[in-house]
Amino acid sequence: MGKIRKVAVIDDDQVFQLIIKKQIEMKNFECEILSFFNGQEAYDFFKENVDQADVLPDLVMLDVNMPVKNGWDFLQDYQTLPSEMRSKIKLYMVTSSVIQSDIDKANDNENIISFVSKPITNEKLEEVFS
């Protein structure tokens, strides 16, 4: 995968949204950041832009626990989107959940590259962007 040009952060925590944006800026990763505060907003965006690769993110950071549509429900809907589209997107489960069943579920999901615990260190952010 080439350079990350767009990142979607799907998380209801506004503080996390702000912190991750600042971390990305401080690391000089030149990319656009798309913010979604629940899985429904994000899924609607993906569905509306399914045929517009230039609009879709290259990287997704997805939280587990959110109102309206949580991370697992988002993933269930995301699975219905074309596999060609999904294969071009790096998806990370980024959460403060330390529940082993969440970690196992993330590791078993073919769409998720890795389960990342909050807070995200600069080193981990570099790994995600590589």
FIROLUM-180428 format. One line per field, with one value per atom (N, C-alpha, C, CB): residue in one letter; x, y, z. Coordinates in steps of 0.1 Angstrom, whole numbers. Each point is the difference from the previous one (the first is absolute). Last residue first. Glycine has a CB too. Example, Ala and Ser with C-alpha at 12.3 -4.5 7.8 and 13.67 -1.06 7.14 Angstrom:
residues 2
rest	S  S  S  S  A  A  A  A $
px	128  9  -8  12  -9  -9  9  -19 $
py	-22  11  11  -6  -51  12  12  -12 $
pz	71  0  8  -22  21  0  0  12 $
END
This chain:
residues 130
rest	S  S  S  S  F  F  F  F  V  V  V  V  E  E  E  E  E  E  E  E  L  L  L  L  K  K  K  K  E  E  E  E  N  N  N  N  T  T  T  T  I  I  I  I  P  P  P  P  K  K  K  K  S  S  S  S  V  V  V  V  F  F  F  F  S  S  S  S  I  I  I  I  I  I  I  I  N  N  N  N  E  E  E  E  N  N  N  N  D  D  D  D  N  N  N  N  A  A  A  A  K  K  K  K  D  D  D  D  I  I  I  I  D  D  D  D  S  S  S  S  Q  Q  Q  Q  I  I  I  I  V  V  V  V  S  S  S  S  S  S  S  S  T  T  T  T  V  V  V  V  M  M  M  M  Y  Y  Y  Y  L  L  L  L  K  K  K  K  I  I  I  I  K  K  K  K  S  S  S  S  R  R  R  R  M  M  M  M  E  E  E  E  S  S  S  S  P  P  P  P  L  L  L  L  T  T  T  T  Q  Q  Q  Q  Y  Y  Y  Y  D  D  D  D  Q  Q  Q  Q  L  L  L  L  F  F  F  F  D  D  D  D  W  W  W  W  G  G  G  G  N  N  N  N  K  K  K  K  V  V  V  V  P  P  P  P  M  M  M  M  N  N  N  N  V  V  V  V  D  D  D  D  L  L  L  L  M  M  M  M  V  V  V  V  L  L  L  L  D  D  D  D  P  P  P  P  L  L  L  L  V  V  V  V  D  D  D  D  A  A  A  A  Q  Q  Q  Q  D  D  D  D  V  V  V  V  N  N  N  N  E  E  E  E  K  K  K  K  F  F  F  F  F  F  F  F  D  D  D  D  Y  Y  Y  Y  A  A  A  A  E  E  E  E  Q  Q  Q  Q  G  G  G  G  N  N  N  N  F  F  F  F  F  F  F  F  S  S  S  S  L  L  L  L  I  I  I  I  E  E  E  E  C  C  C  C  E  E  E  E  F  F  F  F  N  N  N  N  K  K  K  K  M  M  M  M  E  E  E  E  I  I  I  I  Q  Q  Q  Q  K  K  K  K  K  K  K  K  I  I  I  I  I  I  I  I  L  L  L  L  Q  Q  Q  Q  F  F  F  F  V  V  V  V  Q  Q  Q  Q  D  D  D  D  D  D  D  D  D  D  D  D  I  I  I  I  V  V  V  V  A  A  A  A  V  V  V  V  K  K  K  K  R  R  R  R  I  I  I  I  K  K  K  K  G  G  G  G  M  M  M  M $
px	28  10  -6  18  -40  1  10  -6  -1  -13  1  -12  49  -2  -13  13  -3  9  -2  16  -39  -6  9  -11  26  -11  -6  -4  37  6  -11  19  -32  5  6  5  -43  13  4  6  -56  9  13  -19  -17  3  11  -5  -25  1  7  -20  24  -5  2  4  -11  9  -6  10  -13  -7  10  -16  16  5  -9  23  -35  15  5  2  -53  8  15  -20  -16  1  9  -23  11  8  3  -8  -2  -7  9  -15  27  -6  -7  -3  24  11  -6  14  -44  8  10  -4  -19  -9  7  -20  43  -1  -9  3  0  13  0  11  -49  1  13  -13  6  -9  1  -15  39  6  -9  13  -13  -7  5  -21  32  10  -6  15  -25  -5  11  -22  24  5  -5  0  10  -10  7  -17  20  7  -10  15  -8  -9  8  -14  23  5  -11  23  -15  -9  6  -20  31  6  -9  24  -36  0  6  -21  13  9  1  -6  -23  14  10  -9  -39  5  15  -23  0  1  6  -20  10  10  3  -7  -29  13  12  -10  -41  8  14  -12  -26  5  9  -1  -19  -9  5  -19  41  2  -9  6  -11  12  2  10  -43  -4  11  -17  29  -10  -6  -6  35  7  -9  18  -37  6  7  3  -18  -12  5  -16  48  -4  -11  7  7  9  -3  17  -59  14  9  -10  -34  5  14  -15  -14  -7  4  -1  36  -15  -4  -2  48  -6  -15  21  27  -12  -4  6  31  -10  -12  18  18  -3  -10  6  29  -13  -1  -5  35  2  -14  23  -1  -12  5  -17  38  2  -12  25  -23  10  2  12  -58  13  8  -10  -26  1  14  -17  6  -7  1  -16  33  7  -6  7  -28  12  8  1  -51  9  12  -20  -21  7  9  -20  -4  5  8  -18  -7  12  7  3  -43  -2  11  -14  19  -10  -3  -10  39  6  -10  14  -30  10  6  5  -34  -7  9  -18  37  -5  -8  -1  17  11  -5  15  -46  5  11  -5  -10  -11  5  -18  44  1  -10  9  8  -6  1  -16  35  -2  -8  1  36  -14  -2  0  37  -5  -14  16  31  -15  -4  -1  48  -6  -15  20  26  -13  -6  -3  57  -12  -12  12  44  -9  -11  20  14  -7  -10  3  28  1  -5  19  -19  9  2  -8  -21  14  9  -10  -36  6  15  -23  -3  3  7  -21  6  11  4  -7  -31  13  12  -13  -30  3  13  -24  8  6  3  -13  -8  14  6  -6  -40  10  14  -18  -16  1  10  -24  14  9  1  -7  -22  13  10  -9  -37  5  14  -23  -5  7  7  4  -29  -9  7  -19  37  1  -9  23  2  -13  0  -6  38  0  -15  22  8  -13  2  -13  48  -2  -14  25  8  -12  -1  -12  50  -5  -12  9  35  -13  -4  4  31  -2  -14  19  -12  8  -2  -2  0  -9  9  -19 $
py	28  -6  -10  4  21  8  -7  21  -39  -1  7  0  2  -14  -1  -9  49  -1  -14  16  -7  7  -1  16  -35  -8  7  -10  34  -12  -9  1  36  4  -11  22  -35  6  5  -15  8  -4  7  -4  -10  11  -5  17  -48  14  1  7  -50  6  15  -23  -13  9  6  6  -49  6  9  -20  4  -1  7  -2  -6  -3  -3  15  -21  7  -4  2  -22  14  8  -2  -45  1  15  -23  2  7  3  10  -30  -10  7  -15  40  -8  -10  3  23  9  -8  20  -42  3  8  -1  -7  -12  2  -13  49  -3  -12  11  -2  10  -2  16  -43  -5  11  -13  22  -10  -5  -7  56  -13  -10  13  34  -10  -13  17  35  -13  -9  4  40  -1  -13  25  -16  1  -1  -10  5  8  3  10  -42  1  7  -21  23  -3  2  6  -11  2  -5  -2  17  -6  4  1  -6  8  -8  12  -28  12  8  0  -39  -4  11  -20  27  -3  -4  -7  14  13  -3  9  -46  8  13  -11  -17  -4  7  -23  44  -8  -3  10  -4  9  -9  21  -37  -1  9  -5  3  -13  -1  -10  46  2  -12  16  -18  7  2  12  -32  -8  6  -9  34  -10  -10  2  31  7  -11  22  -36  2  7  1  -5  -14  1  -10  50  -5  -13  12  16  -2  -6  -4  37  -12  -2  2  28  -1  -14  25  -6  0  -2  15  -37  13  -1  5  -36  4  14  -14  -7  -10  6  -17  42  -3  -11  24  -11  -3  -3  -8  29  -2  -1  12  -16  2  -4  -4  18  -6  4  2  11  -11  -7  13  16  0  -12  12  12  -9  0  -15  40  6  -9  10  -23  12  7  3  -41  -4  12  -20  10  12  -3  16  -44  0  12  -11  5  -13  0  -11  45  3  -13  21  -20  11  2  11  -42  -5  10  -13  25  -11  -4  -8  38  6  -10  17  -33  8  7  4  -27  -9  7  -17  43  -5  -9  2  14  11  -5  17  -48  3  11  -7  -5  -9  2  -16  57  -13  -9  10  34  -2  -13  25  -5  -5  -4  -9  37  -3  -5  17  -12  0  -4  -5  27  -8  2  2  2  5  -9  11  -5  -7  7  -22  19  10  -8  14  -19  -8  9  -22  34  5  -10  14  -14  -10  4  -18  44  1  -10  7  -8  13  0  12  -48  -1  12  -14  15  -9  -2  -12  38  7  -9  14  -33  10  7  3  -32  -8  10  -21  39  -5  -7  -2  17  11  -5  15  -47  5  12  -7  -11  -9  5  -19  42  3  -9  6  -11  12  3  9  -56  8  12  -21  -15  10  9  -15  -11  0  11  -10  -6  -3  -2  -10  32  -3  -2  13  -15  2  -4  -5  24  -9  3  0  8  3  -10  10  -11  13  5  -4  -33  3  14  -17  -14  11  1  12  -58  13  9  -2  -54  12  12  -12 $
pz	85  -9  -9  17  19  -12  -10  13  30  -7  -13  22  6  -5  -8  20  2  -11  -6  11  28  -11  -12  16  24  -6  -12  23  1  -7  -7  17  10  -13  -7  10  23  1  -13  19  1  -10  1  -16  57  -10  -10  17  -16  3  14  -14  -22  13  1  11  -54  6  12  -23  -15  12  6  3  -57  14  10  -9  -38  0  14  -21  0  10  -1  15  -41  -4  9  -9  17  -12  -5  -7  58  -11  -12  17  26  -8  -12  19  16  -7  -10  21  6  -10  -8  15  20  -11  -11  16  24  -8  -12  21  10  -6  -10  20  7  -11  -7  14  23  -11  -11  16  24  -8  -12  20  3  2  -10  7  1  3  2  10  -33  4  3  -12  -8  14  6  2  -56  10  14  -15  -42  9  12  -18  -28  11  11  -6  -49  13  11  -7  -51  11  14  -16  -39  12  11  -9  -45  12  12  -9  -37  -1  12  -24  19  -1  -1  -11  10  14  -1  7  -48  8  13  -11  -15  -7  7  -22  36  5  -6  4  3  -9  5  -18  54  -10  -10  16  25  -12  -11  15  28  -7  -13  22  9  -9  -8  17  17  -12  -10  14  27  -7  -12  22  5  -8  -7  17  12  -12  -8  12  29  -9  -13  19  15  -5  -10  22  1  -10  -6  13  4  6  -11  23  -24  -6  5  -21  46  -13  -7  -3  40  -1  -15  20  -1  -5  1  -15  23  8  -4  19  -42  3  5  4  -39  15  1  6  -48  4  15  -23  -21  14  7  0  -54  10  14  -19  -34  13  9  -3  -42  -1  13  -18  0  8  -4  19  -54  12  7  -12  -28  11  12  -15  -28  4  13  -24  2  7  5  -13  -1  -2  9  -4  1  -13  -2  -9  50  -3  -13  14  16  -9  -4  12  16  -10  -10  17  19  -9  -11  18  18  -9  -11  19  14  -9  -9  18  14  -10  -9  16  20  -9  -11  17  19  -8  -11  19  13  -8  -10  18  14  -11  -9  16  22  -11  -11  16  16  2  -13  18  -15  14  4  2  -42  2  14  -23  -13  14  0  9  -43  0  14  -25  3  10  0  14  -49  4  11  -23  14  -4  5  0  5  -7  -6  -6  49  -10  -7  14  23  -14  -10  7  43  -7  -15  16  12  6  -7  22  -34  -5  5  1  14  -14  -6  -2  47  -2  -14  20  -10  4  -2  17  -24  -10  3  -4  36  -12  -11  7  32  2  -12  24  -26  0  2  10  -7  -14  -1  -3  46  -8  -14  14  13  5  -8  23  -30  -7  4  -1  -2  10  -7  14  -36  6  10  -3  -43  15  5  -1  -45  4  15  -23  -19  15  4  4  -53  7  14  -22  -18  12  5  6  -54  8  11  -20  -8  -4  8  -22  23  6  -3  18  -49  10  5  -11  -12  -2  12  -24  21  0  0  12 $
END
